[in-house]
Amino acid sequence: MSLAELTFENLRCIEKAELSFGPGTTLIFGANGAGKTSILEAAYLLGRGRSFRTRLNERLIRHGQTFARVLGLVNVDPVDRKLGVEIQRGRENKGVTTGRLDGANVRGFADLATTFPVQAMDPDAHKLIEDSSIRRRQWLDWAVFHVEQGFAGSWARYQRAVAQRNAALRVGRTEFDAWDHELAREGEAMAMARQRVFAALHPYWIEIAAELTNLPISLDLQSGWDQSVSLGDALAAATKRDRDRRTTTVGPHRADLTLKIRGRPAREVLSRGQQKLTAVALNLCQLEYLKRKHGLHPTLLLDDPSAELDRERLSRFIGRVTGLDCQLVVAALDRDTALFGTPETVFHVEQGRVFRV
């Protein structure tokens, strides 16, 4: 599957743009600030319902406008699928985001993710290592959505239940534990699915991390509670702490991927460049796993892919990406960029306007 058409309006500095893509490599070039990355964000939004640059979708809306809209056509056998995402400006910097698939509203953005699998690598890739556990859970869950039937449903039910439980805790309601049974049931299912996918991913991590980083970085999955006991028992044991803190302190919403070097957290040891290489290795191992084990070839968005990579590691990175045999959309400063061979489609972005070359 691949993105064939992308139309969007009022996104960042771009008032309106219409682009068509082939299944191979597309190059988008232009000066810094011209709007190249905004095109990648539009494509990512179409498959994820969010940006890879900010957690607040409202920031994507063009200044002075009340909405941003992205529409796309994805080639999926046996029929093409139409996707859409719209962000409406809301109060207190909270935009309202809705998604559509073939003309109907989606129940959740997992519907978009399974229809149009898309991954991005950008100069801020190091944040996957440096930032909070939310990014790393999202990274893992994206793969789990694609290979574990039923995970999306468990994830959605768990999120609703933990939100209700936390709301009861915040106002001091004593019956907050009424949600524990559902949390335990769905949370256990989520954790098992994550563990299966993590175990399948891990050999790819070992291979690619060694090739790109040449560092002894261990990768482990923490489930979000002590798994020597059931999640139901962990919730019961945490009752007083949860009441005092007014939030649910155990469960898969607290899970994390831990990266360490000789026992020390990787984010405390690695330089910014090494963090980026580690994040790139994580993304590549995920994509290799999806390709080799499940025949999935996601669209890959690359924003300034050569940044902070020396010649040797850039060569290894290019080799890995080329071997994925997937649709590439590459943003770069220079039209003559040919890291991944001659692109079949080229666009020039200048002051928020997009031109096909």
Short mmCIF file of the C-alpha atoms (twelve columns), coordinates in Angstrom:
data_MODEL
# 
_entry.id   MODEL 
# 
loop_
_atom_site.group_PDB 
_atom_site.id 
_atom_site.type_symbol 
_atom_site.label_atom_id 
_atom_site.label_alt_id 
_atom_site.label_comp_id 
_atom_site.label_asym_id 
_atom_site.label_seq_id 
_atom_site.Cartn_x 
_atom_site.Cartn_y 
_atom_site.Cartn_z 
_atom_site.pdbx_PDB_model_num 
ATOM 1   C CA . MET A 1   0.000   0.000   0.000   1 
ATOM 2   C CA . SER A 2   1.149   3.562   -0.666  1 
ATOM 3   C CA . LEU A 3   -0.051  7.143   -0.642  1 
ATOM 4   C CA . ALA A 4   -1.246  8.185   -4.098  1 
ATOM 5   C CA . GLU A 5   -2.769  11.629  -3.496  1 
ATOM 6   C CA . LEU A 6   -2.505  14.211  -0.722  1 
ATOM 7   C CA . THR A 7   -4.527  17.423  -0.486  1 
ATOM 8   C CA . PHE A 8   -4.489  19.757  2.489   1 
ATOM 9   C CA . GLU A 9   -5.331  23.308  3.486   1 
ATOM 10  C CA . ASN A 10  -4.521  25.697  6.331   1 
ATOM 11  C CA . LEU A 11  -1.691  23.517  7.624   1 
ATOM 12  C CA . ARG A 12  1.216   25.443  9.177   1 
ATOM 13  C CA . CYS A 13  2.428   27.998  6.606   1 
ATOM 14  C CA . ILE A 14  0.707   26.332  3.628   1 
ATOM 15  C CA . GLU A 15  -2.690  27.681  2.594   1 
ATOM 16  C CA . LYS A 16  -3.437  24.859  0.166   1 
ATOM 17  C CA . ALA A 17  -1.534  22.121  -1.651  1 
ATOM 18  C CA . GLU A 18  -2.300  19.163  -3.886  1 
ATOM 19  C CA . LEU A 19  0.295   16.452  -4.468  1 
ATOM 20  C CA . SER A 20  0.352   13.093  -6.211  1 
ATOM 21  C CA . PHE A 21  2.900   10.371  -5.465  1 
ATOM 22  C CA . GLY A 22  4.266   7.279   -7.112  1 
ATOM 23  C CA . PRO A 23  4.986   4.100   -5.144  1 
ATOM 24  C CA . GLY A 24  8.737   4.786   -5.113  1 
ATOM 25  C CA . THR A 25  10.701  7.808   -3.913  1 
ATOM 26  C CA . THR A 26  9.398   11.371  -3.819  1 
ATOM 27  C CA . LEU A 27  11.766  14.275  -3.143  1 
ATOM 28  C CA . ILE A 28  10.510  17.516  -1.600  1 
ATOM 29  C CA . PHE A 29  13.138  20.248  -1.581  1 
ATOM 30  C CA . GLY A 30  13.305  23.875  -0.523  1 
ATOM 31  C CA . ALA A 31  14.857  26.321  1.913   1 
ATOM 32  C CA . ASN A 32  14.477  26.065  5.671   1 
ATOM 33  C CA . GLY A 33  11.068  27.320  6.760   1 
ATOM 34  C CA . ALA A 34  9.551   26.973  3.289   1 
ATOM 35  C CA . GLY A 35  7.084   24.276  4.363   1 
ATOM 36  C CA . LYS A 36  8.751   20.965  3.430   1 
ATOM 37  C CA . THR A 37  8.194   19.378  6.815   1 
ATOM 38  C CA . SER A 38  4.559   20.529  6.798   1 
ATOM 39  C CA . ILE A 39  3.944   18.207  3.837   1 
ATOM 40  C CA . LEU A 40  5.422   15.306  5.772   1 
ATOM 41  C CA . GLU A 41  3.247   16.257  8.751   1 
ATOM 42  C CA . ALA A 42  0.148   16.229  6.554   1 
ATOM 43  C CA . ALA A 43  0.936   12.707  5.349   1 
ATOM 44  C CA . TYR A 44  1.688   11.539  8.890   1 
ATOM 45  C CA . LEU A 45  -1.514  13.104  10.203  1 
ATOM 46  C CA . LEU A 46  -3.459  11.155  7.612   1 
ATOM 47  C CA . GLY A 47  -2.227  7.841   9.000   1 
ATOM 48  C CA . ARG A 48  -1.891  8.664   12.682  1 
ATOM 49  C CA . GLY A 49  -4.362  11.425  13.518  1 
ATOM 50  C CA . ARG A 50  -1.523  13.470  15.011  1 
ATOM 51  C CA . SER A 51  1.768   15.145  14.127  1 
ATOM 52  C CA . PHE A 52  5.262   13.784  14.743  1 
ATOM 53  C CA . ARG A 53  6.399   17.289  15.788  1 
ATOM 54  C CA . THR A 54  3.854   18.335  18.420  1 
ATOM 55  C CA . ARG A 55  1.353   16.712  20.746  1 
ATOM 56  C CA . LEU A 56  -1.108  19.574  20.206  1 
ATOM 57  C CA . ASN A 57  -2.825  19.277  16.851  1 
ATOM 58  C CA . GLU A 58  -4.222  22.800  17.099  1 
ATOM 59  C CA . ARG A 59  -0.698  24.120  16.520  1 
ATOM 60  C CA . LEU A 60  -0.911  22.741  13.000  1 
ATOM 61  C CA . ILE A 61  -3.694  25.160  12.018  1 
ATOM 62  C CA . ARG A 62  -2.484  28.036  9.868   1 
ATOM 63  C CA . HIS A 63  -2.346  31.365  11.688  1 
ATOM 64  C CA . GLY A 64  -5.642  33.213  11.546  1 
ATOM 65  C CA . GLN A 65  -7.654  30.181  10.443  1 
ATOM 66  C CA . THR A 66  -10.135 28.063  12.402  1 
ATOM 67  C CA . PHE A 67  -9.400  24.651  10.898  1 
ATOM 68  C CA . ALA A 68  -6.917  22.499  9.028   1 
ATOM 69  C CA . ARG A 69  -7.962  19.671  6.726   1 
ATOM 70  C CA . VAL A 70  -6.027  16.807  5.142   1 
ATOM 71  C CA . LEU A 71  -7.417  14.407  2.527   1 
ATOM 72  C CA . GLY A 72  -5.681  11.481  0.896   1 
ATOM 73  C CA . LEU A 73  -6.067  8.514   -1.409  1 
ATOM 74  C CA . VAL A 74  -4.214  5.341   -0.449  1 
ATOM 75  C CA . ASN A 75  -3.596  2.457   -2.845  1 
ATOM 76  C CA . VAL A 76  -4.782  -0.649  -1.003  1 
ATOM 77  C CA . ASP A 77  -5.608  -3.949  -2.717  1 
ATOM 78  C CA . PRO A 78  -8.231  -4.615  -3.928  1 
ATOM 79  C CA . VAL A 79  -9.666  -1.048  -3.800  1 
ATOM 80  C CA . ASP A 80  -8.281  2.406   -3.031  1 
ATOM 81  C CA . ARG A 81  -9.263  3.999   0.279   1 
ATOM 82  C CA . LYS A 82  -10.096 7.643   0.975   1 
ATOM 83  C CA . LEU A 83  -8.838  9.098   4.256   1 
ATOM 84  C CA . GLY A 84  -9.415  12.466  5.870   1 
ATOM 85  C CA . VAL A 85  -8.464  14.317  9.039   1 
ATOM 86  C CA . GLU A 86  -9.804  17.683  10.170  1 
ATOM 87  C CA . ILE A 87  -8.671  19.800  13.103  1 
ATOM 88  C CA . GLN A 88  -11.030 22.450  14.459  1 
ATOM 89  C CA . ARG A 89  -9.686  25.222  16.665  1 
ATOM 90  C CA . GLY A 90  -10.997 24.798  20.196  1 
ATOM 91  C CA . ARG A 91  -10.644 26.489  23.561  1 
ATOM 92  C CA . GLU A 92  -7.595  26.521  25.821  1 
ATOM 93  C CA . ASN A 93  -5.265  25.471  22.995  1 
ATOM 94  C CA . LYS A 94  -7.091  22.159  22.550  1 
ATOM 95  C CA . GLY A 95  -8.096  21.411  18.988  1 
ATOM 96  C CA . VAL A 96  -10.793 18.888  18.118  1 
ATOM 97  C CA . THR A 97  -9.536  16.285  15.641  1 
ATOM 98  C CA . THR A 98  -11.830 14.023  13.634  1 
ATOM 99  C CA . GLY A 99  -10.973 11.328  11.128  1 
ATOM 100 C CA . ARG A 100 -12.865 9.885   8.169   1 
ATOM 101 C CA . LEU A 101 -12.436 6.705   6.187   1 
ATOM 102 C CA . ASP A 102 -14.262 6.269   2.888   1 
ATOM 103 C CA . GLY A 103 -16.658 9.071   3.807   1 
ATOM 104 C CA . ALA A 104 -17.583 7.834   7.293   1 
ATOM 105 C CA . ASN A 105 -16.308 9.039   10.661  1 
ATOM 106 C CA . VAL A 106 -13.808 6.664   12.279  1 
ATOM 107 C CA . ARG A 107 -14.352 5.285   15.771  1 
ATOM 108 C CA . GLY A 108 -10.680 5.752   16.564  1 
ATOM 109 C CA . PHE A 109 -7.466  6.696   14.803  1 
ATOM 110 C CA . ALA A 110 -6.406  3.052   14.825  1 
ATOM 111 C CA . ASP A 111 -8.703  2.732   11.783  1 
ATOM 112 C CA . LEU A 112 -6.495  5.222   9.946   1 
ATOM 113 C CA . ALA A 113 -3.277  3.592   11.155  1 
ATOM 114 C CA . THR A 114 -4.238  0.149   9.870   1 
ATOM 115 C CA . THR A 115 -5.391  1.582   6.526   1 
ATOM 116 C CA . PHE A 116 -2.341  3.771   5.938   1 
ATOM 117 C CA . PRO A 117 0.727   2.620   7.896   1 
ATOM 118 C CA . VAL A 118 3.208   5.491   7.976   1 
ATOM 119 C CA . GLN A 119 6.410   6.119   9.931   1 
ATOM 120 C CA . ALA A 120 8.563   9.252   10.182  1 
ATOM 121 C CA . MET A 121 12.188  10.003  10.969  1 
ATOM 122 C CA . ASP A 122 13.170  13.627  11.505  1 
ATOM 123 C CA . PRO A 123 15.986  15.661  13.109  1 
ATOM 124 C CA . ASP A 124 14.160  15.403  16.465  1 
ATOM 125 C CA . ALA A 125 14.312  11.603  16.412  1 
ATOM 126 C CA . HIS A 126 16.445  11.729  19.579  1 
ATOM 127 C CA . LYS A 127 13.311  12.608  21.560  1 
ATOM 128 C CA . LEU A 128 12.252  8.978   21.333  1 
ATOM 129 C CA . ILE A 129 15.162  8.287   23.698  1 
ATOM 130 C CA . GLU A 130 15.224  11.530  25.664  1 
ATOM 131 C CA . ASP A 131 11.543  12.290  26.296  1 
ATOM 132 C CA . SER A 132 8.929   10.648  28.497  1 
ATOM 133 C CA . SER A 133 7.654   7.100   28.168  1 
ATOM 134 C CA . ILE A 134 4.635   8.267   26.123  1 
ATOM 135 C CA . ARG A 135 6.678   8.411   22.909  1 
ATOM 136 C CA . ARG A 136 8.132   4.945   23.425  1 
ATOM 137 C CA . ARG A 137 4.727   3.416   24.167  1 
ATOM 138 C CA . GLN A 138 3.363   5.004   20.991  1 
ATOM 139 C CA . TRP A 139 6.314   3.614   19.062  1 
ATOM 140 C CA . LEU A 140 5.658   0.062   20.263  1 
ATOM 141 C CA . ASP A 141 1.870   0.256   20.061  1 
ATOM 142 C CA . TRP A 142 1.968   1.307   16.412  1 
ATOM 143 C CA . ALA A 143 3.557   -2.036  15.544  1 
ATOM 144 C CA . VAL A 144 1.240   -3.944  17.889  1 
ATOM 145 C CA . PHE A 145 -1.840  -2.409  16.218  1 
ATOM 146 C CA . HIS A 146 -0.724  -3.908  12.906  1 
ATOM 147 C CA . VAL A 147 0.028   -7.461  14.011  1 
ATOM 148 C CA . GLU A 148 -2.122  -8.241  17.054  1 
ATOM 149 C CA . GLN A 149 -5.791  -8.730  16.263  1 
ATOM 150 C CA . GLY A 150 -7.941  -7.267  19.012  1 
ATOM 151 C CA . PHE A 151 -5.263  -4.965  20.430  1 
ATOM 152 C CA . ALA A 152 -6.949  -1.805  19.136  1 
ATOM 153 C CA . GLY A 153 -10.186 -2.735  20.893  1 
ATOM 154 C CA . SER A 154 -8.465  -3.569  24.185  1 
ATOM 155 C CA . TRP A 155 -6.444  -0.368  23.969  1 
ATOM 156 C CA . ALA A 156 -9.552  1.780   23.413  1 
ATOM 157 C CA . ARG A 157 -11.531 0.109   26.212  1 
ATOM 158 C CA . TYR A 158 -8.601  0.392   28.596  1 
ATOM 159 C CA . GLN A 159 -8.098  4.082   27.827  1 
ATOM 160 C CA . ARG A 160 -11.775 4.815   28.511  1 
ATOM 161 C CA . ALA A 161 -11.723 2.868   31.763  1 
ATOM 162 C CA . VAL A 162 -8.551  4.479   33.107  1 
ATOM 163 C CA . ALA A 163 -9.922  7.927   32.211  1 
ATOM 164 C CA . GLN A 164 -13.123 7.185   34.167  1 
ATOM 165 C CA . ARG A 165 -11.167 5.809   37.122  1 
ATOM 166 C CA . ASN A 166 -8.883  8.843   37.211  1 
ATOM 167 C CA . ALA A 167 -11.848 11.209  36.994  1 
ATOM 168 C CA . ALA A 168 -13.389 9.490   40.040  1 
ATOM 169 C CA . LEU A 169 -10.066 9.669   41.895  1 
ATOM 170 C CA . ARG A 170 -9.669  13.386  41.183  1 
ATOM 171 C CA . VAL A 171 -13.011 14.266  42.788  1 
ATOM 172 C CA . GLY A 172 -12.531 11.866  45.690  1 
ATOM 173 C CA . ARG A 173 -15.262 9.376   44.791  1 
ATOM 174 C CA . THR A 174 -14.907 6.175   46.814  1 
ATOM 175 C CA . GLU A 175 -16.273 3.928   44.059  1 
ATOM 176 C CA . PHE A 176 -13.339 4.564   41.721  1 
ATOM 177 C CA . ASP A 177 -12.404 0.877   42.011  1 
ATOM 178 C CA . ALA A 178 -15.588 -0.050  40.134  1 
ATOM 179 C CA . TRP A 179 -13.420 0.205   37.007  1 
ATOM 180 C CA . ASP A 180 -10.765 -2.214  38.262  1 
ATOM 181 C CA . HIS A 181 -12.244 -5.359  36.683  1 
ATOM 182 C CA . GLU A 182 -12.322 -3.838  33.197  1 
ATOM 183 C CA . LEU A 183 -8.885  -2.293  33.654  1 
ATOM 184 C CA . ALA A 184 -7.433  -5.631  34.716  1 
ATOM 185 C CA . ARG A 185 -9.051  -7.576  31.864  1 
ATOM 186 C CA . GLU A 186 -8.113  -5.185  29.071  1 
ATOM 187 C CA . GLY A 187 -4.776  -4.245  30.603  1 
ATOM 188 C CA . GLU A 188 -3.641  -7.859  30.834  1 
ATOM 189 C CA . ALA A 189 -4.596  -8.388  27.178  1 
ATOM 190 C CA . MET A 190 -2.685  -5.257  26.150  1 
ATOM 191 C CA . ALA A 191 0.416   -6.262  28.090  1 
ATOM 192 C CA . MET A 192 0.494   -9.760  26.609  1 
ATOM 193 C CA . ALA A 193 0.158   -8.393  23.063  1 
ATOM 194 C CA . ARG A 194 2.953   -5.899  23.682  1 
ATOM 195 C CA . GLN A 195 5.192   -8.604  25.098  1 
ATOM 196 C CA . ARG A 196 4.677   -10.863 22.086  1 
ATOM 197 C CA . VAL A 197 5.526   -8.113  19.617  1 
ATOM 198 C CA . PHE A 198 8.468   -6.891  21.685  1 
ATOM 199 C CA . ALA A 199 9.911   -10.414 21.806  1 
ATOM 200 C CA . ALA A 200 9.562   -10.694 18.017  1 
ATOM 201 C CA . LEU A 201 11.146  -7.259  17.474  1 
ATOM 202 C CA . HIS A 202 14.101  -7.779  19.784  1 
ATOM 203 C CA . PRO A 203 16.343  -9.827  17.456  1 
ATOM 204 C CA . TYR A 204 16.021  -7.098  14.818  1 
ATOM 205 C CA . TRP A 205 17.006  -4.521  17.434  1 
ATOM 206 C CA . ILE A 206 20.145  -6.437  18.356  1 
ATOM 207 C CA . GLU A 207 21.179  -6.697  14.697  1 
ATOM 208 C CA . ILE A 208 20.480  -3.118  13.633  1 
ATOM 209 C CA . ALA A 209 21.613  -1.372  16.834  1 
ATOM 210 C CA . ALA A 210 24.977  -3.104  16.573  1 
ATOM 211 C CA . GLU A 211 25.312  -2.075  12.922  1 
ATOM 212 C CA . LEU A 212 24.363  1.598   13.357  1 
ATOM 213 C CA . THR A 213 25.519  2.515   16.869  1 
ATOM 214 C CA . ASN A 214 28.311  0.048   17.688  1 
ATOM 215 C CA . LEU A 215 27.262  0.474   21.327  1 
ATOM 216 C CA . PRO A 216 26.135  -2.160  23.900  1 
ATOM 217 C CA . ILE A 217 22.602  -0.765  24.324  1 
ATOM 218 C CA . SER A 218 20.146  -3.085  26.030  1 
ATOM 219 C CA . LEU A 219 16.419  -2.794  25.347  1 
ATOM 220 C CA . ASP A 220 13.767  -4.062  27.751  1 
ATOM 221 C CA . LEU A 221 10.020  -3.718  28.169  1 
ATOM 222 C CA . GLN A 222 8.541   -2.718  31.516  1 
ATOM 223 C CA . SER A 223 4.864   -3.647  31.633  1 
ATOM 224 C CA . GLY A 224 3.703   -0.910  34.032  1 
ATOM 225 C CA . TRP A 225 3.306   -3.091  37.107  1 
ATOM 226 C CA . ASP A 226 5.091   -5.920  38.942  1 
ATOM 227 C CA . GLN A 227 4.119   -8.928  36.877  1 
ATOM 228 C CA . SER A 228 4.767   -11.357 39.696  1 
ATOM 229 C CA . VAL A 229 1.153   -10.469 40.551  1 
ATOM 230 C CA . SER A 230 -1.914  -9.973  38.380  1 
ATOM 231 C CA . LEU A 231 -2.933  -6.477  37.330  1 
ATOM 232 C CA . GLY A 232 -6.089  -6.831  39.408  1 
ATOM 233 C CA . ASP A 233 -4.015  -7.547  42.532  1 
ATOM 234 C CA . ALA A 234 -1.626  -4.704  41.653  1 
ATOM 235 C CA . LEU A 235 -4.555  -2.273  41.387  1 
ATOM 236 C CA . ALA A 236 -5.911  -3.428  44.741  1 
ATOM 237 C CA . ALA A 237 -2.492  -3.077  46.396  1 
ATOM 238 C CA . ALA A 238 -2.122  0.456   45.001  1 
ATOM 239 C CA . THR A 239 -5.515  1.670   46.280  1 
ATOM 240 C CA . LYS A 240 -4.160  3.955   49.002  1 
ATOM 241 C CA . ARG A 241 -1.412  5.369   46.789  1 
ATOM 242 C CA . ASP A 242 -3.870  5.995   43.964  1 
ATOM 243 C CA . ARG A 243 -6.272  7.734   46.347  1 
ATOM 244 C CA . ASP A 244 -3.471  9.928   47.739  1 
ATOM 245 C CA . ARG A 245 -2.128  10.841  44.299  1 
ATOM 246 C CA . ARG A 246 -5.562  10.969  42.663  1 
ATOM 247 C CA . THR A 247 -4.431  8.975   39.669  1 
ATOM 248 C CA . THR A 248 -3.983  5.340   38.640  1 
ATOM 249 C CA . THR A 249 -0.349  4.498   39.277  1 
ATOM 250 C CA . VAL A 250 -0.139  0.958   37.864  1 
ATOM 251 C CA . GLY A 251 -1.120  -0.542  34.526  1 
ATOM 252 C CA . PRO A 252 -0.017  -0.605  30.875  1 
ATOM 253 C CA . HIS A 253 -0.482  3.180   30.604  1 
ATOM 254 C CA . ARG A 254 2.678   3.275   32.765  1 
ATOM 255 C CA . ALA A 255 4.659   0.874   30.567  1 
ATOM 256 C CA . ASP A 256 8.009   1.891   29.132  1 
ATOM 257 C CA . LEU A 257 10.830  0.684   26.946  1 
ATOM 258 C CA . THR A 258 14.060  1.045   28.875  1 
ATOM 259 C CA . LEU A 259 17.364  1.506   27.073  1 
ATOM 260 C CA . LYS A 260 20.553  1.137   29.071  1 
ATOM 261 C CA . ILE A 261 24.289  1.042   28.558  1 
ATOM 262 C CA . ARG A 262 26.097  -1.069  31.151  1 
ATOM 263 C CA . GLY A 263 23.224  -0.558  33.562  1 
ATOM 264 C CA . ARG A 264 22.890  3.197   33.117  1 
ATOM 265 C CA . PRO A 265 19.942  4.896   31.360  1 
ATOM 266 C CA . ALA A 266 20.936  5.554   27.753  1 
ATOM 267 C CA . ARG A 267 19.630  9.131   27.811  1 
ATOM 268 C CA . GLU A 268 22.157  9.932   30.562  1 
ATOM 269 C CA . VAL A 269 25.092  8.455   28.664  1 
ATOM 270 C CA . LEU A 270 24.523  9.084   24.965  1 
ATOM 271 C CA . SER A 271 25.308  12.290  23.104  1 
ATOM 272 C CA . ARG A 272 22.562  13.940  21.038  1 
ATOM 273 C CA . GLY A 273 23.945  12.335  17.874  1 
ATOM 274 C CA . GLN A 274 24.113  8.902   19.521  1 
ATOM 275 C CA . GLN A 275 20.538  9.292   20.751  1 
ATOM 276 C CA . LYS A 276 19.414  9.997   17.199  1 
ATOM 277 C CA . LEU A 277 21.245  6.923   15.898  1 
ATOM 278 C CA . THR A 278 19.601  4.834   18.610  1 
ATOM 279 C CA . ALA A 279 16.160  6.160   17.692  1 
ATOM 280 C CA . VAL A 280 16.842  5.496   14.001  1 
ATOM 281 C CA . ALA A 281 17.855  1.935   14.900  1 
ATOM 282 C CA . LEU A 282 14.574  1.477   16.807  1 
ATOM 283 C CA . ASN A 283 12.524  2.659   13.845  1 
ATOM 284 C CA . LEU A 284 14.451  0.549   11.359  1 
ATOM 285 C CA . CYS A 285 14.197  -2.609  13.464  1 
ATOM 286 C CA . GLN A 286 10.439  -2.084  13.665  1 
ATOM 287 C CA . LEU A 287 10.136  -1.620  9.902   1 
ATOM 288 C CA . GLU A 288 12.360  -4.632  9.183   1 
ATOM 289 C CA . TYR A 289 10.227  -6.788  11.483  1 
ATOM 290 C CA . LEU A 290 6.968   -5.672  9.868   1 
ATOM 291 C CA . LYS A 291 8.393   -6.357  6.412   1 
ATOM 292 C CA . ARG A 292 10.037  -9.724  7.039   1 
ATOM 293 C CA . LYS A 293 7.438   -11.270 9.342   1 
ATOM 294 C CA . HIS A 294 4.210   -9.661  8.169   1 
ATOM 295 C CA . GLY A 295 4.864   -8.443  4.621   1 
ATOM 296 C CA . LEU A 296 4.000   -4.862  5.606   1 
ATOM 297 C CA . HIS A 297 5.712   -1.987  3.746   1 
ATOM 298 C CA . PRO A 298 4.763   1.302   5.474   1 
ATOM 299 C CA . THR A 299 5.273   4.657   3.806   1 
ATOM 300 C CA . LEU A 300 8.434   6.182   5.293   1 
ATOM 301 C CA . LEU A 301 8.791   9.955   5.726   1 
ATOM 302 C CA . LEU A 302 12.370  11.206  6.014   1 
ATOM 303 C CA . ASP A 303 13.057  14.796  7.023   1 
ATOM 304 C CA . ASP A 304 16.684  15.821  6.351   1 
ATOM 305 C CA . PRO A 305 17.883  12.210  6.734   1 
ATOM 306 C CA . SER A 306 21.600  13.017  6.510   1 
ATOM 307 C CA . ALA A 307 21.592  15.353  9.534   1 
ATOM 308 C CA . GLU A 308 24.083  14.296  12.246  1 
ATOM 309 C CA . LEU A 309 25.065  11.065  10.468  1 
ATOM 310 C CA . ASP A 310 28.681  10.557  9.463   1 
ATOM 311 C CA . ARG A 311 29.458  9.105   6.048   1 
ATOM 312 C CA . GLU A 312 29.816  5.494   7.218   1 
ATOM 313 C CA . ARG A 313 26.610  5.398   9.252   1 
ATOM 314 C CA . LEU A 314 24.719  7.329   6.586   1 
ATOM 315 C CA . SER A 315 25.756  4.674   4.079   1 
ATOM 316 C CA . ARG A 316 24.511  1.905   6.376   1 
ATOM 317 C CA . PHE A 317 21.272  3.791   6.994   1 
ATOM 318 C CA . ILE A 318 20.685  4.257   3.257   1 
ATOM 319 C CA . GLY A 319 21.305  0.574   2.671   1 
ATOM 320 C CA . ARG A 320 18.775  -0.408  5.313   1 
ATOM 321 C CA . VAL A 321 16.126  2.014   4.065   1 
ATOM 322 C CA . THR A 322 16.606  0.969   0.445   1 
ATOM 323 C CA . GLY A 323 16.231  -2.668  1.465   1 
ATOM 324 C CA . LEU A 324 12.823  -1.972  2.997   1 
ATOM 325 C CA . ASP A 325 11.388  -1.624  -0.519  1 
ATOM 326 C CA . CYS A 326 8.753   0.873   0.645   1 
ATOM 327 C CA . GLN A 327 7.389   4.212   -0.504  1 
ATOM 328 C CA . LEU A 328 9.738   7.031   0.539   1 
ATOM 329 C CA . VAL A 329 8.946   10.722  0.893   1 
ATOM 330 C CA . VAL A 330 12.169  12.644  1.496   1 
ATOM 331 C CA . ALA A 331 12.466  16.315  2.490   1 
ATOM 332 C CA . ALA A 332 15.823  17.997  1.817   1 
ATOM 333 C CA . LEU A 333 17.360  21.387  1.182   1 
ATOM 334 C CA . ASP A 334 18.879  20.526  -2.187  1 
ATOM 335 C CA . ARG A 335 17.200  19.287  -5.359  1 
ATOM 336 C CA . ASP A 336 20.322  17.326  -6.232  1 
ATOM 337 C CA . THR A 337 19.941  15.113  -3.144  1 
ATOM 338 C CA . ALA A 338 20.089  11.549  -4.432  1 
ATOM 339 C CA . LEU A 339 20.636  9.541   -1.279  1 
ATOM 340 C CA . PHE A 340 18.057  6.957   -2.329  1 
ATOM 341 C CA . GLY A 341 18.587  7.052   -6.064  1 
ATOM 342 C CA . THR A 342 16.788  9.183   -8.637  1 
ATOM 343 C CA . PRO A 343 13.343  10.177  -7.319  1 
ATOM 344 C CA . GLU A 344 10.355  9.444   -9.538  1 
ATOM 345 C CA . THR A 345 8.510   12.550  -8.290  1 
ATOM 346 C CA . VAL A 346 9.954   15.936  -7.249  1 
ATOM 347 C CA . PHE A 347 8.287   18.915  -5.584  1 
ATOM 348 C CA . HIS A 348 9.734   22.331  -4.817  1 
ATOM 349 C CA . VAL A 349 8.410   24.236  -1.812  1 
ATOM 350 C CA . GLU A 350 8.889   27.999  -1.687  1 
ATOM 351 C CA . GLN A 351 7.319   30.346  0.862   1 
ATOM 352 C CA . GLY A 352 4.446   27.989  1.606   1 
ATOM 353 C CA . ARG A 353 3.693   27.177  -2.044  1 
ATOM 354 C CA . VAL A 354 4.221   23.732  -3.585  1 
ATOM 355 C CA . PHE A 355 5.276   23.210  -7.201  1 
ATOM 356 C CA . ARG A 356 5.752   19.955  -9.058  1 
ATOM 357 C CA . VAL A 357 9.074   19.939  -10.912 1 
# 
